[in-house]
Amino acid sequence: MNRREALKLMVAAGATVAAACKSGVEEPSAEAQADAFLGSEPLGTPPWKTLDPFLFCVHHDDAYPAGNEQFGPAASLAGREIGRDFGGKDGWSMYHGEVVPGFPRHPHRGFETVTVVRKGLIDHADSLGAGARYGDGDVQWLTAGAGINHAEMFPLLDRTAPNPVDFFQIWVNLPRASKMAQPHFSMFWSDEVPRIVAEDAGGGSTEITVVAGQLGDRRAPQPPPDSWAARAEADVAIWSIRMSPGARWTLPAARPGTNRRLYFFRGEGLQVAGRAVAAQHSVDLLGERAVTLQSGASGAELLLLQGRPIGEPVVKYGPFVMNSQEEIRETIAAYRQTGFGGWPWGRSDPVHGAEEGRFARLIDGRIVRPT
């Protein structure tokens, strides 16, 4: 038994499980937080490391220039490895896009993608005919399940000004029982995603965006039905946290046995449970303990990923995540045979035109828009 496991058992023995913690929980004593800090490490080259039930986390922050007639950058693409441009030259990348930045048609099976757009727009298209344009606080939650093809393109719609794009993409594993679930497409518009502002005694403020889970009496939109996050006992939380300079805020305790990791991706100084954390570092925390966060002079931005582990074997092959090598072989064969539903779009990198606003065409054909 390692130190982390021993601490979890010790705390679980006397812990009170709180299904819904108040956003203004009382600040714990230094003694109560002493063993909550399990370790810190540099974020390193993306994607960032994750803990079960998460598989993948990446922060895309691209300062795209003005767009051209084809919705690509009105700038030279010389010096880029077009089709595999991840270098961040001039502050932005084309990724797998050749004309429009982004990720043209590609498959997934066995997990979910959660795309949290902080700034900019993304055009979605998939093999089941669903499509969307979303951004500026919207969240897309896609259950790949038994298999889906989709494209994620970043159309540069403004031809006279920059087109910044800033978003997280997070992969959440599916348990064995849900690996072959029917694909599911959900859109959470910005005004449906709770944003809570907590003020401290010194006048500092902390804004928490609750993409998954619950904080106090504010609950995120319901995850897809086959998601691990749809199970209350899984204690899944995806929170974006923005702290003003010098702000203090107490992260409430989670359920016993919950994995919890903080990603400190923006800012110059941060204290977690009384311990200094360097910029561009992650922090592992004992989920059962409330901990106090305090930002430095420039403020801080963090991402919280937490959840009870699924605890099943994970075998990855690119965009496929199953429980065994045999299932990976079966997945590759199925994709070669069926294409996971084909591709009803005229190109591998579809965009939705210059005039279209934010919308989502769901798998059942319904079109929804933000209110």
N, C-alpha and C positions, 0 to 999 in steps of 0.2 A: 504494500500500500504506500503510495507516495504522499507528500505533504498536503497536496491539494485535496486528495480523497479523505485523508484523516481529518482535515479541518471541516470538510463538509459533513462528515459523520458527527463530529463534536457539536457543530452548530445545529444540525438537524434534530439532535436529541432534545434540545430545549427551545427550538424556534417556534414562533407562532406564525402560521402561514397567513399572509395577507393577500387576498385575491384582488383587492383594489386599494392601493396606497394613496393617501392624500398627497397632492402636489406640494403642500407646505408642511411636510413632516418635520418633526423636531430634530434639530441637529444632534447626531449621536456624539458621545464623548470620544476622546482620543483612544481610551482603553477599548471601547466597543468597536472601534475601527481598526485596531492594531493588526489583526490578522486578515483583514479584508483585501489588502493589496497583495496579489499573488505574483506579480511580475510585470515587467515592461520591456518592450523591444522596438527597434526602429520599424517603421512601416515598410521601408524598402521599396523596391521596384514593384509597381502594381502588376497583378492583383494583390490585395492585402491578404494575409493569412486569416483564416477563420476557424471557429470552433463549431462542432456538431451542435445544432442541425444545419448550420450554414456551410456552403461549399465554396463560395467565391464572393469577393467584394471588390469593386473597382470604382474609383472616383474619376470621372472624366470632367476636365475643366479646360475648355478650349476657347481661346480668344479669336474666333473666326472674323475675318474682314468682311467688307460688304460683299454681297452676292452678285453673280452674273445671271445671264438669261436662262441658264440651265440649272439654277439654284446651287451652283457650286461657288467656290471662292473666286472673287475677281482679283486674282493674284497669280503669279507664276507658280507652277507646280514643279519647276526645275529643282533637281537635287533631292526629290522624294522618291521612295520606292513605291510607286503607285500600285495599289492593290494590297500592299502590306506596309502602310506608312504609319508607324507608331512613334516616330522620333520626336514629335513636339516642336519641329522646326518653326520658328517665328511665333511660338506660343500656341500652335494648333497642329492637329494631325488629320489626315484623310481616312485613316484606319484602312478598312478594306474597300472603301469607295474609290471609284475611278473618276467620276464627275462630281457627284454629291458626296460629302463626307458621311461616313457611317458604316453600317454592316449589312450589305446586301443579303439576299436569301441564304439562310443556313438552318440546319435542323437542330432539334433538341428532343431528348426523351429522358424521363425518369426524375425530373425535378421541376422547380418553378423559378421564374425570373420576376424580380420586383424592381421596377425602374422608377426612381424618385427624381423628378426633374425640378431642380432649384431655379434654373434660368434657361431660357431658350425653348425651342420646339423640336419634337421628334415625330417623324412619320412612321407609323407601324402598318405592316401588311403581312398577312399570313395565308397558309395553305387552306384554311377553312373559310376564306373569304372575308374574314374580319379585317378591319382597317381603322386607323385612328390618326389624328393629329392632336398632340397633347403637350403640355409643358407649363412653365411658370407656376410651379407648385403642385401640379397634377402627379398622380401615381398610377402606373399600369402594373397589374398583377396577372401574370400569365402562368397557368398550369400547363406545362408541356405534356405531362402524363405519358400516354402511349405513343405520342409522337406528333410533332408539328414542325413545319417550316415557317420562318418569319424573317422579315427584314426590318431593320431599324436605321432610318436615314435621318440626317440632320439638314434639312433644306435651309439654305441661307436666303431668306425671303426679302430682307431689306437690301436694296441695291444702292443705298446712299449712306449707310452707316454700318458699324460693326454688328455681328450676329453672334454674341457669346452664347455658349452652351455649357451648362454646369449640371451634372447629374450623377447619382449613384446607380449602379446596377448590382443587385444582390441576388445570389442564387440560394434558394432554400431547398434542402433535400426533401424528397418524398419517402415515407416509409414503404417497406416492401408491399404492403397491402394496397398502396395507392400508386405504385409505379406505373401501372397500366390503366390508370383512370382516363376517362374521356378528357381531352383538352378543354380548358376553360379560360375565358378572357374576361377580366374585370377592369373597369376604369374607375378610379377614385378622383373626382375633380377636386381642385384646390380647396374650394369652400366646404367640402365634405371631410377634409382631413383636419382633426383637432390641432389647434395651436394654443398652447398655454403659456402665459407670461407670469413668472414668479418674481416678486420683488423681495430683496433682502433688506435687513435693517439699515444698511449703509447706502441704500438707494440704487444698488446694482440690480440689473434685471437679467433673467434667464428665460429664453423662449424655447419651448420644447414642442417639436412637431411630432405627433404620434401617428406614425404610418401603420404600425401594428401594435396590438396590445392595449393597455389601459393605464391611465395616470389619473389618480383621484376618481372623479365621476365622469371623466372624459374617455370615451372608448373609440378606437379607430374603426373605420368601416370593416364590415365582415369579410374575412379572407375567403377565397374560393372553397367550396365544400370539401374537397379532398385534401386540402392543405394541412400540413402539420400544425400550422398556426391557427387553424379553425378549432383545434382542441384546447379547451380552457386549461387542462392540466399540463399542456406543453409550454405554457408561460412564455410564448414568443413575443418579443418586443423589438421593434425597429423604430428608434427615435433619433431625430436630428436635434442637436442642442446648440444653441447660440448664446454665449454669455458676453455681457458688456464688460468693459475693463474693470477688474477688481471684484466682479460679482461672486457671490457665494450661493450655492444651491445644494440641497441634499438629495441625492439619488436614492429613492426608496428601496427597501429590501425586496427581493424577489422570492419565489418559492424555494424551499430546500432542493438542492440538486440541479439548479438552473445554471447553465454556463452563461458567463457575462463578459463581454469584451467592449472596451471603449477605444475609439480611434480618434486621436487628437491630431487633426489634419490641418488646422489653421490657427495661428496665434503663436506667441513667443514664450509664454509661461503658463503653467498650470500646476495646481496642487490637487492630488487625489488622496483622500484619507490621510492628509498631512504629509504626503510624500511628493517631492518635486518630480514632474514628468517633463521631459524635453519635448520640443516641437517635433512633429512627424513621428510620433511613437504611439503604439497601442498599449493598453493596460488591461490585464486580466484581473477580475475581481471575484471574490467569493460572493455569489449572488444573494445569499441569505442575509447579508449585512447591508444596512444603509451606510452610505459613504458621502462625505462632504466634498464638493468640488469648488475650487476657487481659481478664477482666471487671473492672468497677469495683466500688465499695463495696457496691452493691446487687445484684450478680450480673447475669446477662444471659441472655436467651433469644433464640435465633436459628433461622432456617430456612435450610437449604442446598438449593438446586436446582442440579443440574449435569447435563450430558449433551453428547455430541457433536451438533452441529447436523445436522438433516435436510437443510437447504440447498435446499429446494424452494419454489416460490412459495406464498404463503399468502393466500387470499382469504376474508375473514370476512363473514358476514351473520348477526348475532345468534348463535343457537345452532348455526349451520352453518359449518364450516371446510373449504374445498376448495382446489383448486389453480388454478381459473380462474373467471371470471364465468359462463361457460357452464355449468360444473358447479354453481354456485350456483343458476342458473335451473332446471336439471334437478332439483336437490334440492327447491326450492320446489314445483315441479310434482308431484314424487313425493309430497311430504308432503300436498299438497292432495288427491291421488288416493287414497293408501293410509293416511294417518294413522300411518304407521310401525307398523302392527300393531293399530291401534285402541286401546281402553282397556277392560280387563276389570273395572275397579273401579266401584263404584256412585257415586263422587264424584271430583271432580278433586283433592281434598286428603285422601286416605285416611290414617287412623291405625289402629293395630293393637290398640286396646282398652286398658283399664286394667290388666289382669292379665298381659298377655303380657310375657315376659322377652326377652332378646336372642336373636335367631334369624335365620336366612336361609333363604328358600325359593328355591332356584336355578332357573334357566331350565328344567332338566330335571325339575323338580318335587320334587327331593330337599330335605328340610328338615335343616339342620345347626344346631348350637348350640355355644357355647363350652364347652370341657371344664371 
